[in-house]
Amino acid sequence: METIQGTLSATGRSFGIVVSRFNSIVTGRLLEGAMDCLLRHDADEKAITVVYCPGSF
């Protein structure tokens, strides 16, 4: 049996996160979770761009 495993390293990569301003109670927590996950996997905070947009759908 062949097993293939990837690594969960965010080192050297860039990330973009789009966050809706609608229902900020929920979307704010989702942003916190996404940031926490990226930082725990060695992403550089300067390599993360967060964009806020209007909308509910």
MDTraj code that builds the backbone (N, CA, C; nanometers):
import mdtraj as md
import numpy as np

residues = "MET GLU THR ILE GLN GLY THR LEU SER ALA THR GLY ARG SER PHE GLY ILE VAL VAL SER ARG PHE ASN SER ILE VAL THR GLY ARG LEU LEU GLU GLY ALA MET ASP CYS LEU LEU ARG HIS ASP ALA ASP GLU LYS ALA ILE THR VAL VAL TYR CYS PRO GLY SER PHE".split()
xyz = np.array([
    [0.0853, -0.1176, 0.0000],
    [0.0000, 0.0000, 0.0000],
    [0.0896, 0.1236, 0.0000],
    [0.0574, 0.2187, -0.0846],
    [0.1309, 0.3450, -0.0906],
    [0.0554, 0.4497, -0.0097],
    [0.1288, 0.5207, 0.0744],
    [0.0706, 0.6283, 0.1538],
    [0.1357, 0.7596, 0.1126],
    [0.0546, 0.8584, 0.0809],
    [0.1044, 0.9907, 0.0428],
    [0.0556, 1.0898, 0.1466],
    [0.1489, 1.1653, 0.2044],
    [0.1130, 1.2655, 0.3037],
    [0.1710, 1.4002, 0.2636],
    [0.0923, 1.5020, 0.2786],
    [0.1391, 1.6376, 0.2537],
    [0.1833, 1.7026, 0.3838],
    [0.2404, 1.8193, 0.3713],
    [0.2782, 1.8944, 0.4905],
    [0.1804, 2.0093, 0.5085],
    [0.1647, 2.0518, 0.6297],
    [0.0747, 2.1630, 0.6591],
    [0.1567, 2.2861, 0.6944],
    [0.2501, 2.3193, 0.6087],
    [0.3356, 2.4349, 0.6324],
    [0.2938, 2.5490, 0.5404],
    [0.2688, 2.6642, 0.5990],
    [0.2298, 2.7822, 0.5218],
    [0.3491, 2.8742, 0.4974],
    [0.4675, 2.8290, 0.5327],
    [0.5884, 2.9105, 0.5190],
    [0.6116, 2.9480, 0.3728],
    [0.6384, 3.0757, 0.3482],
    [0.6721, 3.1226, 0.2148],
    [0.5546, 3.1396, 0.1208],
    [0.4356, 3.1329, 0.1697],
    [0.3172, 3.1470, 0.0845],
    [0.2402, 3.2739, 0.1210],
    [0.1585, 3.3186, 0.0274],
    [0.0736, 3.4357, 0.0505],
    [-0.0718, 3.3902, 0.0574],
    [-0.1509, 3.4615, 0.1372],
    [-0.2903, 3.4238, 0.1566],
    [-0.3799, 3.5466, 0.1502],
    [-0.5000, 3.5273, 0.0996],
    [-0.6019, 3.6311, 0.0993],
    [-0.7275, 3.5774, 0.1653],
    [-0.7865, 3.6569, 0.2527],
    [-0.9100, 3.6182, 0.3207],
    [-1.0128, 3.7272, 0.2939],
    [-1.1282, 3.6884, 0.2408],
    [-1.2370, 3.7825, 0.2145],
    [-1.3418, 3.7632, 0.3236],
    [-1.3797, 3.8734, 0.3892],
    [-1.4721, 3.8679, 0.5021],
    [-1.5906, 3.9596, 0.4743],
    [-1.7100, 3.9070, 0.4894],
    [-1.8301, 3.9880, 0.4731],
    [-1.8511, 4.0755, 0.5961],
    [-1.8905, 4.2002, 0.5734],
    [-1.9234, 4.2891, 0.6855],
    [-2.0613, 4.2563, 0.7425],
    [-2.1438, 4.1868, 0.6640],
    [-2.2764, 4.1455, 0.7095],
    [-2.2604, 4.0366, 0.8150],
    [-2.3322, 4.0470, 0.9248],
    [-2.3295, 3.9491, 1.0331],
    [-2.1877, 3.9343, 1.0907],
    [-2.1313, 4.0448, 1.1312],
    [-1.9925, 4.0470, 1.1787],
    [-1.9694, 3.9614, 1.3032],
    [-2.0745, 3.9301, 1.3761],
    [-2.0585, 3.8410, 1.4919],
    [-2.0065, 3.7051, 1.4446],
    [-2.0619, 3.6566, 1.3352],
    [-2.0203, 3.5273, 1.2807],
    [-1.8917, 3.5405, 1.1999],
    [-1.8881, 3.6374, 1.1088],
    [-1.7727, 3.6468, 1.0194],
    [-1.6452, 3.6868, 1.0931],
    [-1.6593, 3.7629, 1.2007],
    [-1.5421, 3.7985, 1.2804],
    [-1.4786, 3.6761, 1.3440],
    [-1.5626, 3.5857, 1.3937],
    [-1.5114, 3.4617, 1.4539],
    [-1.4495, 3.3709, 1.3480],
    [-1.5090, 3.3681, 1.2290],
    [-1.4511, 3.2890, 1.1207],
    [-1.3140, 3.3429, 1.0813],
    [-1.3006, 3.4757, 1.0772],
    [-1.1711, 3.5369, 1.0476],
    [-1.0689, 3.5005, 1.1545],
    [-1.1084, 3.5094, 1.2812],
    [-1.0173, 3.4727, 1.3906],
    [-0.9692, 3.3285, 1.3751],
    [-1.0593, 3.2393, 1.3408],
    [-1.0231, 3.0989, 1.3229],
    [-0.9288, 3.0772, 1.2064],
    [-0.9550, 3.1463, 1.0952],
    [-0.8680, 3.1335, 0.9784],
    [-0.7282, 3.1875, 1.0080],
    [-0.7224, 3.3033, 1.0740],
    [-0.5924, 3.3611, 1.1099],
    [-0.5167, 3.2697, 1.2056],
    [-0.5861, 3.2168, 1.3054],
    [-0.5236, 3.1267, 1.4018],
    [-0.4652, 3.0046, 1.3317],
    [-0.5404, 2.9465, 1.2412],
    [-0.4948, 2.8283, 1.1688],
    [-0.3703, 2.8593, 1.0855],
    [-0.3734, 2.9694, 1.0119],
    [-0.2581, 3.0056, 0.9292],
    [-0.1346, 3.0328, 1.0138],
    [-0.1505, 3.1054, 1.1226],
    [-0.0359, 3.1390, 1.2073],
    [0.0195, 3.0153, 1.2776],
    [-0.0655, 2.9220, 1.3162],
    [-0.0178, 2.7981, 1.3784],
    [0.0604, 2.7120, 1.2804],
    [0.0368, 2.7335, 1.1505],
    [0.1092, 2.6576, 1.0487],
    [0.2194, 2.7418, 0.9843],
    [0.2714, 2.8354, 1.0614],
    [0.3914, 2.9134, 1.0266],
    [0.3739, 3.0140, 0.9136],
    [0.2519, 3.0615, 0.8898],
    [0.2339, 3.1693, 0.7927],
    [0.2877, 3.2983, 0.8530],
    [0.3442, 3.3826, 0.7685],
    [0.3903, 3.5143, 0.8118],
    [0.2693, 3.6077, 0.8101],
    [0.2447, 3.6751, 0.9209],
    [0.1278, 3.7635, 0.9296],
    [0.1304, 3.8707, 0.8207],
    [0.2484, 3.9120, 0.7769],
    [0.2602, 4.0123, 0.6706],
    [0.2203, 3.9556, 0.5345],
    [0.2110, 3.8237, 0.5232],
    [0.1756, 3.7594, 0.3968],
    [0.0261, 3.7285, 0.3886],
    [-0.0509, 3.7791, 0.4852],
    [-0.1955, 3.7558, 0.4873],
    [-0.2670, 3.8881, 0.4605],
    [-0.3478, 3.8909, 0.3565],
    [-0.4266, 4.0090, 0.3227],
    [-0.5730, 3.9808, 0.3553],
    [-0.6343, 4.0695, 0.4330],
    [-0.7756, 4.0556, 0.4685],
    [-0.8528, 4.1664, 0.3976],
    [-0.9573, 4.1278, 0.3247],
    [-1.0410, 4.2225, 0.2517],
    [-1.1830, 4.2109, 0.3054],
    [-1.2410, 4.3231, 0.3439],
    [-1.3793, 4.3263, 0.3924],
    [-1.4702, 4.3708, 0.2784],
    [-1.5846, 4.3052, 0.2648],
    [-1.6782, 4.3408, 0.1588],
    [-1.8205, 4.3424, 0.2149],
    [-1.9102, 4.4163, 0.1505],
    [-2.0497, 4.4166, 0.1941],
    [-2.1192, 4.2904, 0.1435],
    [-2.2368, 4.2660, 0.1924],
    [-2.3180, 4.1600, 0.1347],
    [-2.3586, 4.0530, 0.2326],
    [-2.4682, 3.9860, 0.1975],
    [-2.5179, 3.8768, 0.2798],
    [-2.5299, 3.7475, 0.2012],
    [-2.5133, 3.7515, 0.0700],
    [-2.5220, 3.6308, -0.0125],
    [-2.3980, 3.6169, -0.0950],
])
top = md.Topology()
chain = top.add_chain()
for i, resn in enumerate(residues, 1):
    res = top.add_residue(resn, chain, resSeq=i)
    for name in ("N", "CA", "C"):
        top.add_atom(name, md.element.get_by_symbol(name[0]), res)
traj = md.Trajectory(xyz[None], top)
